[in-house]
Structures are given as C-alpha cells and as structure tokens.
C-alpha cells in the first residue's frame, strides 16, 4: 500500500510514517502539510491511499478530499482527525472519504491499513 500523509503537524506525519512503515507493509510515498499541496502530492505519487486531517492551513481536509477525488478518483481517502463533530465527519464521507478514524485511536487506523498491531 502506497500512502500519502496530509497533516499540518510535521510531528504527526513523522510518527504516522514510522508506525505505518514499521507495523504494516505500507510505504509512505508523499507528505503534505497544507491543503494546497496535498492534491499535487497525490497526483505525482501514485498513492493508493491518503490519510488526511481536517484542520489545516489554507484549505481544510474536506475540500482537499474533493480536490483529490477530482484528480485521482480511485485513491482511497481516510480521514484521520481529532474532531468528533458529526457534521464534519459526514462532510468528509460525502467528499469521498471511505472511513474516519479518531487520532486517539491510531491502533484502529493501523489495523485498517493492514498492519499487525501487537
């Protein structure tokens, strides 16, 4: 699985990269720290999946999901956020995300991606 990580916090991206590449058979092939760069990173990376946060500078995750789906409709988008607002989660799903995971439940995300969580 080739993954692009989109989160405005570099430490979150770094931690996710380490966990995904250590605990799953995935490879992180791109990263973006803001919504404006995210769709371009996906378009040039041949990613299978995008793990996408909601809160980002310039463009929020919902709009990023729409832009990604417009460029690469086959890529899977997984929302990985700290928000619990049902309206935000519903908007993510309507924009093309297949799943939503809370950032507090990283083990669930890893299991979904296909990792073996010890």
C-alpha positions in Angstrom: 0.0 0.0 0.0 1.4 3.4 -1.0 0.3 6.2 1.2 0.3 10.0 1.2 0.1 11.6 4.7 -1.6 15.0 4.9 -1.5 16.8 8.2 -0.3 20.3 9.2 1.8 18.9 12.1 5.1 17.5 11.0 5.4 15.5 14.2 2.2 13.7 13.5 3.3 12.9 9.9 6.7 11.7 11.2 5.0 9.4 13.8 2.5 8.1 11.4 5.2 7.4 8.8 7.2 5.4 11.4 4.2 3.4 12.6 2.9 2.6 9.2 6.2 1.6 7.8 7.1 -0.4 10.9 3.8 -2.1 11.7 2.3 -2.6 8.2 3.5 -3.4 4.7 2.8 0.1 3.6 5.2 2.7 2.2 4.7 6.4 2.7 5.3 7.9 -0.8 4.4 11.5 0.0 3.5 14.1 2.6 1.8 17.5 2.6 1.5 20.0 5.4 -1.3 22.1 3.9 -4.3 21.5 1.7 -2.9 23.4 -1.3 0.0 21.0 -1.7 -2.0 17.8 -0.9 -3.7 17.2 -4.2 -0.5 17.8 -6.1 1.4 15.3 -3.8 -1.3 12.7 -4.5 -1.2 13.3 -8.3 2.5 12.8 -8.5 2.9 9.9 -6.0 0.9 7.0 -7.4 -0.6 6.6 -4.0 -3.2 4.0 -3.2 -4.4 5.8 0.0 -4.4 9.3 1.5 -4.6 9.7 5.3 -6.0 13.2 5.7 -6.5 15.5 8.6 -9.3 18.1 8.8 -7.6 21.1 10.4 -5.0 22.6 8.1 -3.9 26.0 6.9 -5.5 27.5 3.7 -7.7 24.6 2.8 -9.5 22.2 5.1 -9.5 18.4 4.8 -13.0 18.2 3.3 -12.1 20.5 0.4 -8.8 18.6 0.0 -10.7 15.3 -0.3 -12.9 16.8 -3.0 -9.8 18.0 -4.9 -8.1 14.7 -4.6 -11.1 12.8 -5.8 -11.3 15.1 -8.8 -7.7 14.3 -9.8 -7.5 10.7 -8.7 -11.0 9.2 -8.1 -9.6 5.7 -7.4 -7.4 6.7 -4.5 -8.8 5.8 -1.1 -9.1 8.7 1.3 -9.1 8.0 5.1 -10.0 10.9 7.4 -7.7 10.9 10.5 -8.8 13.7 12.7 -9.2 14.8 16.3 -12.7 16.3 15.6 -15.7 14.5 16.9 -18.3 16.7 15.2 -20.7 14.5 13.3 -21.3 17.2 10.7 -17.6 17.3 9.9 -17.3 13.5 9.7 -20.4 13.3 7.5 -19.0 16.0 5.2 -15.7 14.1 4.9 -17.6 11.0 3.9 -19.7 13.0 1.4 -16.5 14.4 -0.1 -15.1 11.0 -0.8 -13.5 9.6 2.3 -14.2 5.9 2.8 -13.6 5.9 6.6 -13.0 8.2 9.6 -10.6 7.4 12.4 -10.0 9.5 15.6 -6.4 10.4 16.2 -6.7 8.9 19.7 -7.4 5.5 18.0 -4.2 5.1 15.9 -4.3 1.4 16.5 -7.6 1.2 14.7 -6.1 3.1 11.8 -3.1 0.8 11.7 -5.4 -2.3 11.7 -7.4 -0.9 8.9 -4.4 -0.2 6.7 -3.4 -3.8 7.2 -0.9 -3.7 9.9 -0.4 -6.3 12.6 -0.8 -4.3 15.8 1.0 -6.1 18.6 
